Amino acid sequence: MMREKLLLDQQLLEKQLFWIDISYSECAKIGIKEQYSVEEFGKFETLCSRYSRGIDFLIRKIFRTLDEYEFENQGTLIDIVNNAHKRGLFESVETLRIMKDVRNTIVHEYIEDALTEVFEEVLQYTEQLIQIMQTTLKYIEDSK
């Protein structure tokens, strides 16, 4: 039963990665600017949404599923992140914390001008999120 859950979560993570990668590629081409066209802003806003969902999905769903699959104690979110770090899924717990903070900024930013201030960080950390997702998918594949 846990194997089926892991396989389903793997497929969902692959979908998340697919869409984040598309948004990241589009926004990387746009780059960081003083002013964005409506279309450019829309693409960045989409990236921000996908980034936020992606980081949540990775930590709250995938890392938790890996703990269950490997019979780790279901602890706090900090425990889940530490277990993922021990698996070598990412290099720095501190970087992951910053990535989560960027997500929180996005989610709580309701004013358009303020959202543009996080675009540079979102580009930077989306690249790292993509790498973590790819590493996690490889880990899952090797665990099966």
Short mmCIF file of the C-alpha atoms (twelve columns), coordinates in Angstrom:
data_MODEL
# 
_entry.id   MODEL 
# 
loop_
_atom_site.group_PDB 
_atom_site.id 
_atom_site.type_symbol 
_atom_site.label_atom_id 
_atom_site.label_alt_id 
_atom_site.label_comp_id 
_atom_site.label_asym_id 
_atom_site.label_seq_id 
_atom_site.Cartn_x 
_atom_site.Cartn_y 
_atom_site.Cartn_z 
_atom_site.pdbx_PDB_model_num 
ATOM 1   C CA . MET A 1   0.000  0.000  0.000   1 
ATOM 2   C CA . MET A 2   2.796  2.461  0.842   1 
ATOM 3   C CA . ARG A 3   4.531  1.563  -2.404  1 
ATOM 4   C CA . GLU A 4   1.422  2.555  -4.375  1 
ATOM 5   C CA . LYS A 5   1.223  5.842  -2.471  1 
ATOM 6   C CA . LEU A 6   4.890  6.507  -3.217  1 
ATOM 7   C CA . LEU A 7   4.352  5.776  -6.925  1 
ATOM 8   C CA . LEU A 8   1.321  8.069  -7.063  1 
ATOM 9   C CA . ASP A 9   3.211  10.850 -5.287  1 
ATOM 10  C CA . GLN A 10  6.099  10.341 -7.687  1 
ATOM 11  C CA . GLN A 11  3.754  10.936 -10.628 1 
ATOM 12  C CA . LEU A 12  2.337  14.035 -8.966  1 
ATOM 13  C CA . LEU A 13  5.839  15.361 -8.297  1 
ATOM 14  C CA . GLU A 14  6.744  14.785 -11.947 1 
ATOM 15  C CA . LYS A 15  3.716  16.894 -12.968 1 
ATOM 16  C CA . GLN A 16  4.674  19.640 -10.508 1 
ATOM 17  C CA . LEU A 17  8.209  19.643 -11.894 1 
ATOM 18  C CA . PHE A 18  6.957  19.767 -15.492 1 
ATOM 19  C CA . TRP A 19  4.848  22.900 -14.897 1 
ATOM 20  C CA . ILE A 20  7.401  24.659 -12.695 1 
ATOM 21  C CA . ASP A 21  10.086 24.044 -15.298 1 
ATOM 22  C CA . ILE A 22  7.917  25.588 -18.031 1 
ATOM 23  C CA . SER A 23  7.202  28.693 -15.941 1 
ATOM 24  C CA . TYR A 24  10.832 28.994 -14.873 1 
ATOM 25  C CA . SER A 25  12.048 28.841 -18.493 1 
ATOM 26  C CA . GLU A 26  9.600  31.547 -19.562 1 
ATOM 27  C CA . CYS A 27  10.514 33.862 -16.685 1 
ATOM 28  C CA . ALA A 28  14.249 33.281 -17.023 1 
ATOM 29  C CA . LYS A 29  13.946 34.558 -20.616 1 
ATOM 30  C CA . ILE A 30  12.078 37.665 -19.399 1 
ATOM 31  C CA . GLY A 31  14.605 38.361 -16.674 1 
ATOM 32  C CA . ILE A 32  14.410 40.911 -13.886 1 
ATOM 33  C CA . LYS A 33  13.192 44.358 -14.956 1 
ATOM 34  C CA . GLU A 34  12.007 47.624 -13.502 1 
ATOM 35  C CA . GLN A 35  8.673  47.318 -15.333 1 
ATOM 36  C CA . TYR A 36  6.807  44.276 -16.653 1 
ATOM 37  C CA . SER A 37  4.200  44.061 -19.360 1 
ATOM 38  C CA . VAL A 38  0.871  42.545 -18.355 1 
ATOM 39  C CA . GLU A 39  1.868  39.293 -20.068 1 
ATOM 40  C CA . GLU A 40  5.275  39.211 -18.368 1 
ATOM 41  C CA . PHE A 41  3.757  39.954 -14.973 1 
ATOM 42  C CA . GLY A 42  1.230  37.161 -15.541 1 
ATOM 43  C CA . LYS A 43  4.018  34.699 -16.295 1 
ATOM 44  C CA . PHE A 44  5.896  35.680 -13.135 1 
ATOM 45  C CA . GLU A 45  2.714  35.487 -11.087 1 
ATOM 46  C CA . THR A 46  2.149  31.969 -12.435 1 
ATOM 47  C CA . LEU A 47  5.726  31.037 -11.535 1 
ATOM 48  C CA . CYS A 48  5.210  32.396 -8.022  1 
ATOM 49  C CA . SER A 49  2.071  30.292 -7.608  1 
ATOM 50  C CA . ARG A 50  3.736  27.168 -8.941  1 
ATOM 51  C CA . TYR A 51  6.802  27.773 -6.790  1 
ATOM 52  C CA . SER A 52  4.630  28.135 -3.673  1 
ATOM 53  C CA . ARG A 53  2.617  25.010 -4.412  1 
ATOM 54  C CA . GLY A 54  5.778  23.135 -5.375  1 
ATOM 55  C CA . ILE A 55  7.655  23.855 -2.164  1 
ATOM 56  C CA . ASP A 56  4.593  22.965 -0.079  1 
ATOM 57  C CA . PHE A 57  3.983  19.791 -2.050  1 
ATOM 58  C CA . LEU A 58  7.602  18.723 -1.760  1 
ATOM 59  C CA . ILE A 59  7.886  19.274 1.982   1 
ATOM 60  C CA . ARG A 60  4.405  18.454 3.222   1 
ATOM 61  C CA . LYS A 61  3.559  15.623 0.837   1 
ATOM 62  C CA . ILE A 62  6.631  14.031 -0.745  1 
ATOM 63  C CA . PHE A 63  9.048  14.249 2.173   1 
ATOM 64  C CA . ARG A 64  6.298  12.983 4.498   1 
ATOM 65  C CA . THR A 65  5.526  10.086 2.137   1 
ATOM 66  C CA . LEU A 66  9.213  9.149  2.050   1 
ATOM 67  C CA . ASP A 67  9.245  9.077  5.859   1 
ATOM 68  C CA . GLU A 68  6.211  6.780  5.864   1 
ATOM 69  C CA . TYR A 69  7.665  4.574  3.138   1 
ATOM 70  C CA . GLU A 70  10.953 4.198  5.019   1 
ATOM 71  C CA . PHE A 71  9.201  3.723  8.379   1 
ATOM 72  C CA . GLU A 72  10.508 6.935  9.909   1 
ATOM 73  C CA . ASN A 73  8.641  8.368  12.881  1 
ATOM 74  C CA . GLN A 74  6.045  10.903 11.829  1 
ATOM 75  C CA . GLY A 75  7.388  13.909 13.643  1 
ATOM 76  C CA . THR A 76  7.199  17.623 13.183  1 
ATOM 77  C CA . LEU A 77  7.816  19.467 9.942   1 
ATOM 78  C CA . ILE A 78  11.364 20.102 11.179  1 
ATOM 79  C CA . ASP A 79  11.859 16.341 11.624  1 
ATOM 80  C CA . ILE A 80  10.585 15.703 8.099   1 
ATOM 81  C CA . VAL A 81  12.968 18.296 6.643   1 
ATOM 82  C CA . ASN A 82  15.891 16.918 8.667   1 
ATOM 83  C CA . ASN A 83  15.140 13.385 7.457   1 
ATOM 84  C CA . ALA A 84  15.042 14.604 3.846   1 
ATOM 85  C CA . HIS A 85  18.368 16.354 4.406   1 
ATOM 86  C CA . LYS A 86  19.882 13.124 5.794   1 
ATOM 87  C CA . ARG A 87  18.726 11.379 2.599   1 
ATOM 88  C CA . GLY A 88  20.804 13.884 0.613   1 
ATOM 89  C CA . LEU A 89  17.804 15.425 -1.158  1 
ATOM 90  C CA . PHE A 90  19.181 18.942 -0.690  1 
ATOM 91  C CA . GLU A 91  22.398 20.501 0.542   1 
ATOM 92  C CA . SER A 92  21.322 22.980 3.186   1 
ATOM 93  C CA . VAL A 93  18.475 23.051 5.689   1 
ATOM 94  C CA . GLU A 94  18.992 26.809 5.935   1 
ATOM 95  C CA . THR A 95  18.480 27.245 2.181   1 
ATOM 96  C CA . LEU A 96  15.280 25.216 2.351   1 
ATOM 97  C CA . ARG A 97  14.095 27.431 5.213   1 
ATOM 98  C CA . ILE A 98  14.760 30.518 3.077   1 
ATOM 99  C CA . MET A 99  12.884 28.910 0.195   1 
ATOM 100 C CA . LYS A 100 9.918  28.345 2.508   1 
ATOM 101 C CA . ASP A 101 10.166 31.978 3.690   1 
ATOM 102 C CA . VAL A 102 10.030 33.157 0.052   1 
ATOM 103 C CA . ARG A 103 6.903  31.030 -0.342  1 
ATOM 104 C CA . ASN A 104 5.368  32.700 2.708   1 
ATOM 105 C CA . THR A 105 6.162  36.143 1.290   1 
ATOM 106 C CA . ILE A 106 4.449  35.237 -1.984  1 
ATOM 107 C CA . VAL A 107 1.366  33.844 -0.300  1 
ATOM 108 C CA . HIS A 108 0.927  36.919 1.906   1 
ATOM 109 C CA . GLU A 109 1.679  39.527 -0.765  1 
ATOM 110 C CA . TYR A 110 -1.518 41.034 -2.106  1 
ATOM 111 C CA . ILE A 111 -0.168 44.213 -3.694  1 
ATOM 112 C CA . GLU A 112 1.171  43.895 -7.240  1 
ATOM 113 C CA . ASP A 113 4.153  46.212 -6.745  1 
ATOM 114 C CA . ALA A 114 5.318  44.325 -3.660  1 
ATOM 115 C CA . LEU A 115 5.066  40.990 -5.485  1 
ATOM 116 C CA . THR A 116 7.505  42.172 -8.162  1 
ATOM 117 C CA . GLU A 117 10.088 42.626 -5.405  1 
ATOM 118 C CA . VAL A 118 10.275 38.843 -4.891  1 
ATOM 119 C CA . PHE A 119 10.634 37.909 -8.577  1 
ATOM 120 C CA . GLU A 120 14.432 37.805 -8.395  1 
ATOM 121 C CA . GLU A 121 14.373 35.523 -5.343  1 
ATOM 122 C CA . VAL A 122 11.716 33.330 -6.948  1 
ATOM 123 C CA . LEU A 123 13.890 32.873 -10.041 1 
ATOM 124 C CA . GLN A 124 16.906 32.025 -7.907  1 
ATOM 125 C CA . TYR A 125 15.120 29.594 -5.627  1 
ATOM 126 C CA . THR A 126 12.983 28.015 -8.351  1 
ATOM 127 C CA . GLU A 127 16.183 26.816 -9.956  1 
ATOM 128 C CA . GLN A 128 17.126 25.189 -6.651  1 
ATOM 129 C CA . LEU A 129 13.600 23.815 -6.181  1 
ATOM 130 C CA . ILE A 130 13.833 22.158 -9.601  1 
ATOM 131 C CA . GLN A 131 17.151 20.572 -8.614  1 
ATOM 132 C CA . ILE A 132 15.697 19.298 -5.320  1 
ATOM 133 C CA . MET A 133 12.673 17.866 -7.134  1 
ATOM 134 C CA . GLN A 134 14.918 16.113 -9.652  1 
ATOM 135 C CA . THR A 135 17.105 14.709 -6.862  1 
ATOM 136 C CA . THR A 136 14.011 13.561 -4.991  1 
ATOM 137 C CA . LEU A 137 12.599 11.839 -8.078  1 
ATOM 138 C CA . LYS A 138 15.908 10.023 -8.559  1 
ATOM 139 C CA . TYR A 139 15.878 9.013  -4.887  1 
ATOM 140 C CA . ILE A 140 12.342 7.659  -5.214  1 
ATOM 141 C CA . GLU A 141 13.271 5.764  -8.367  1 
ATOM 142 C CA . ASP A 142 16.284 4.221  -6.639  1 
ATOM 143 C CA . SER A 143 14.158 3.313  -3.580  1 
ATOM 144 C CA . LYS A 144 11.608 1.268  -5.498  1 
# 
